[in-house]
Amino acid sequence: MESDQQSPPAKEQRRSSNGAAESALETARRQLSRGSSHLELGDAVRERLRHPTTVHEVTVPLERDDGTVEMFTGYRAQHDSVRGPYKGGLRYHPDVTRDECVGLSMWMTWKCAVMDLPFGGAKGGIVVDPKSLSEGERERLTRRFTQEIRDVIGPTRDIPAPDMGTDPQTMAWIMDAYSMQEGETIPGVVTGKPPVIGGSHGREEAPGRSVAIVTRETCDYYDRPLSETTVAVQGFGSVGANAARLLQEWGATIVSISDVNGAIYDADGFDVGAIPGHDEEPEAVTRYATENSDVTRLSNEELLALDVDVLIPAAVGNVLTADNADDVRADLVVEGANGPTTFAASAIFEEREIPVIPDILANAGGVTVSYFEWLQDINRRRWTLEEVTTELESEMVRAWNVVREEVDRRDVTWRDGAYVVALSRIDEAHEMRGLWP
């Protein structure tokens, strides 16, 4: 997904091989180092990609409903634009930090490149608990933040999108505030907007749809028919719910799903289409378990250790770690969330020969449909839902095949194959453009 709505805030620490806490930025740099080891990536390009082009830090004043004024810190990290304008989510969360924004902007650079989209990576946010804001306060904070970063965003500069703590309404306020200052309506300044003001049909379902498409293609690659495949999905938000529903529609058996309160399990499978997703009805999974005594209740941790064919972690980051990677019994892991597998867990899965399809490929449907939305906005031409769905299917299968070719040719993991594809394209673009003296 383009947005990192389910990726970990900064204080949810990763663990490096020596047990020390590892930030999002450190993880991104470790992945860059490992990915580039499979390529003849020049030292200059590698060093440039370790650092963002720029990080904008602003102070945002907000008049609260009681008349008091409170100050908030906002960031916009812009990592690399060699292939096109910066692109990435904007989150409202109390644990937003500069380094987190930089690390996530790096992941967006890789994700756009692996999908061959003409964008670079960005990420931003405000250090605030959105639950502490009234609707009016959220709108005023958003509009003032837009003014503070107005000079560094735009349809050909940097295009924000929804993320953790933000939504289509937030994007509508940003578009309006930016357009008012520019003196004309500019829908292409953000993606993830409501369709009535230039948003794309199919945008919210896109990350889950791409996870399902990639799962289907990978199961076929390993000669595993979906009709004979059992699936456990951790997280039943927009990513997990949409992935589960599509996979069930295509013949797979969804035996376990979960929400924040825990998981439910039925070896015969659920009719997941009858269970609302978290965005539709919070805690619907919990309610289903209460109303259906024949299902088995599990913890989210126990779901990860189920004996299933496919495990899709689609809730939060860092759920597959060195502490539980040996307990995973799935034959295939498809990353629905951003960063659900730590660097150490990835190494364990590699040793155990459990394929892991990385997030920068699996959930890239979000940024791909954001690209479609951007095209619709700048061309002033609306696509139908059928057109969006057809184009997304084509783009995801094409990207999966390109990564698969690298996996077969180099005999590397799926994550390494995806990084080879992404870094090769970025390296070639830097080589062609050169370095401004």
N, C-alpha and C positions, 0 to 999 in steps of 0.2 A: 504494500500500500504506500501511496505517496505520503499520506499523513502517518505519523508515528503515534497514533492515538493509543496504542497498546504497548508501545515500547517503554523501557524503564526510565523513571526519573533519575536524576543524578545520584540520589542517596541510596538507590537500590544498586549496591555495589556488585561489580563483577569480581572474579577472583583470578589472579594470574597464577602461573604454575608454581610460584613460591608462596602462594597463599595471601599475598598482599592485595589490598583493594585496588581495583583497576577501573579507571573512568571510561566513559564512552569514547573520549578522544584517544586514550591509550589503546583501547580495543581496536578502534578504527586503524590506528597506525600499525598495530601488530598484524592486522589482516592485510594491510597494504604491503607490509614487508614480506609476508608469506606469499601473497599473490604475485608480487613482482619477482619472486625467486624463480618462478617458472618462465620468466621472460628475460630478454636482454633489454631490460628497461634502463635507460640512461640514468646515471647518478643525479644529473641536474633535474630531470623530470620527477624522479622519485622524491628528491628533496623538496621540490616545489609542491608536490601533492601531499606532503606531510603537514603543510601549513595552509590556512585559509588565505584567500586574497585579501579579505578585510573582515573585521568584526565591528559592527556599529553598536555602541552602547548608548542608550538614551535614558533620561529621567522623565517619567510621565506623571504629571500632576493630575489628581482626580478629586473633584468636589463630591464628597459623599452626600447621601440623601439628607443627612442631618446638618449640612452646611459646612462641615469641617473639610479640610484639604489634606489629602494623604499623597505621598510620593511613592511611585513604583519604578523599578528598574526594568528596562526592556532591552532585548538584544536582537540583532539580525546578523547571522554569520553567513558569509558568502565565500564558498570554498574554491570553485574553479569554474570559469565560464568559457573555456577554450572551444567548447562545442555549441555554445548558445547561451541564452539568458539563464540566470540563476533560477532554480525552482525548488520549492520545499515548503513544508508545513510551518504553521505558526501556532504555538501552544501557550496556554495559560495554566501555569502550575507553580506551586510554591517552591519546588526544587529545581526550577530552571536555572542553569548556570551558563557562563560563557563557554567553558570547555565542553559541556554537554551539547550546546548548539553547534560548536565546531565539529565534534565527532559525528553528530547526526547529519550535518551538512556534507561531510565526506561520504557517508553511506548513500546520500541522495545522488552524489556525483557518480558513484559506481552504478546505482540502480538505473539512472537515466542512460548511462553508457551501455549497460548490458541489454537494454531495450532498444538501443540505437535511436534514442530521442534527441532532438537538437536542443538539449538543456544541460546546464551544469547544476551543481548541488548548492542548496541553501537550507538554512533552518533558523527559526527565531522563536521568540517568546517573551512573555512578561512574567516576572516573579510575583505571582498572585494566586490565591486560592479562589477559583471562579465561583465556588459555592458560597463564598462570603460576600459576593456582589449581588445587588439587586439587578433587575433587567436594565433599569435606567443607568445604573453605575457601570454595568458592563458595556453598554453602548457608548457612554461618554469616555470611558477608558480606551475603547477601541478606536474611536474617532480621533482622540488626541494622540494616541500612539501612531496612527496612520499619518498624522501631520508631522510627527517627529521623524519618521523614516521616509517621508514622501519623496525626497530627492534621490533615494537609492532603490526605489521599487518602480515598477512600470512594466507594461506588456512586452517591452524589448530589453528590459534590465533585470528584473527580479519579480517573479510571480508567486506570491504566497498562496497557501491552501489551508484548509482546516486541519487541525491536529488535536492533540489531547487538550480538552477544556475549551475548544472552539468548535464552531459548527457553520452550516451554510448562512445562518443569520449574521454571524460575525463577519463572514466574507462579504455579505451584502452591505454592511456598514462601512467596511473598508473601501469597497468599490464606490459607494456614494460619497464618502469623505474625499477620496482621491479625485473623483470626477468633478466635484464642486470646486476644488482648488484649480483644476486644469481647465475648467470652463466648458467641458464637453463630457458626454457619457462615454466612459472607457471600460467596458465590461472585461476586457482582457487583462486587467491589472491583477486579478485574482482568479483562481479556479475553485470549484467546490461551491459555487453560488447556487441559490435556488433557480430552477429552470426558467421561472417567469422573468428573470432579469439577466438571462444569458448563460445560466448554468446548463450542464449537459444531462440529458437523460442517462440513467445507468451509472452515474458517478459513484453513488454511495455503495452500490452492490459490487463495484468493479474489483476491489481487492479480494473479496471472497470468491468471486467468479474466477479470477486468475489462479487462485489456490486450487480450485477444483479442476481447472483445465490442466495445470501442471501435474497434479496428482494423477489424473487420467492418463496423460501421456507417459508419465514415469512408470505407472503400473503396466501399461502396454509394453514398454521397453523391457521390463523384467518378466514378461510373459505371465502377467497376473491379471486375469479378466476381472473387471469391476464387479461382475455378478458373483464372484467368489471372494470378494475382498471385504474384510471387516475394518471399520474405521473408528477411532476415538478422537474426539475434538475437544480440546481444552479451551474454554471460552465460547460463549454463545452470543457475542456481540455481532456487529454487522459482518465482520470477516468470517468468524466461525459459523454463524447461522447460515449465511449465504453459501459457503463452501459445502456445508453438510447437506443442505437441501438439494443442491445441484448434483452432488455425488450420489445421493439417494435416488434422485430422478434418473441418473445414468446407470443404476443397478447396484451400487454399493450398499452394504449394510452398516448403518451407523449404530454402534452398540453402546457408546458412551458420549455424553456431553456434560458440560459443567457451566456454572456461573460462579460468582465470587463466594457464594456460601458452600459450594461443594459440587460433587458430580453425581450423576445417576448412571446405572449400568443395566443393560438387559442383553443377554447373549443373542436373543432373537431379533434385536434391533428396535428402534423407535420410529414412529412416523414423525420425523422432525418438522415436517411441514405444518403439523398441528400444534407445535410449541412456539410461541412468540419469541423472537430474539430479544436480547437485552434492550436494544434501542426501541423496540416496540412495546415491551412490557418488562420493566426491570424485575429480576428475580423470578421470571416465569418458570425456569428450570426447577427452582425450589418448590414453587407451587405445584408443578406437575408431580414431583416426588411425593408431596403431601397427599395429593388426590389419587395417586396410583400406588397402592401398597405392594404391588407385585414387583416393583423395580427395586434394585439394590442401590443403596446410598454409599457413596465413596467420598473420600477427600480428593481435592485437586491433585495432591501428590500421588495418591493411589491410582488415579486415572493414568498418569504418566507411565506406570509400571504394568498396565494391562497387557495381556497376551493378544495383541491384535496385529493385523497386517500393516496398517498405516496409522501413525500417530501425527496429529496436526495440533501443535501448540499454537493457539490463536488468541491467547489472553493477554499476558504481560511478558516482559523480557526476563531473561536470566532464570527460567524455570528448569532448564536442563543444565545441570552443573556437574562438576567432578564428584559431588556427593551422591548423585542419583543416576548418573549415566550408565553405570553397570547394572542398574535395576531395570532399565528400559528393555522390553521384550518385543517391541514392534520391529517389523522387518524393514520399514521405511519411515523416515521422519520428513515431513514437509512443513517448513516454517511459515505459519500464517501471521504470527506477530513479528515485530521487528526485534531482532536480537534475542530470541528465546533460548539460544544455545551459547553457552560461554565458550571461550577459546579452549579451555581445558577439556570440556565435555566433547567438543568437536574432535579433539585428538583421540579420546576414548572411543568414540563412535567409529573413527577411521580404523583404529586397531581391531575393533569388533566387526568391521566390514558391514556396518549399518549405513546405508546411503542417507545423506541429509541434503534435501533440496533447499538451498539458502533463500532467505527472505528477499534478497535483492533481485531474485528471479520470481519466486513463487507469488509474492504479494504485490508485484509491480503493476498489477492492473489498475491500481489507484492513480499512479502518475501517468499511466498510458492514457486513461480516459480523461485525465486532466489536460493532457496534450491535445486530445480530440476537442475538448471544451475550448481550449485556447485557439485552435484552428477555427472553430465555429465563430468565436468572438471576433477575431481579426478579419475574417472573411464575411461576417454578417450572414452566415448561412446555418440554419438549424438542421441537425441530423435527427433522424428518428431513432427510437430505442433499438429497433431492428438493425439499423445501420451501425450504431455504436457496438452492439453485441457482436455482429459479424466481424467488424474491424478488430475488436479486442481479441476474439478467437484467433484471427489470422496472425495478429502481432505476437500473441503469447506462444502459439505453436512455432512460429518462425524463430523467436528468441530461444525457446526451449531446444529446438533442433541445433541452433548454432552452438549453444553450450554443450549439448550432447556430443557434437562432433569433437570438441576439445577434450571432453572426458574420455572418449574412445581413443582419440589420437595420442593423447599424452599419458593416459592411464592415471588420471588424477581424480580427486574427489569432485563432487558436484560443486561445492563451494569454490574450490580452486579453479575449476573450469569456468565458472561465472566470472571470477576475478580476472582470469586470463583474457576473456572476451572484453570485459569492461576496460581494463588497463591497456590492452592493445589499441583500442579505439582512441582512448585519451592520449596515449603516447604518440600515435600517428598524427593526431590533430595538433599537438604541441610541436611536433617535428615540422609539419607543414607551415604552421604560423610563425615559428621561430621565437626568439626572445627579443623584445623591444630593447634597444641599447640604452 
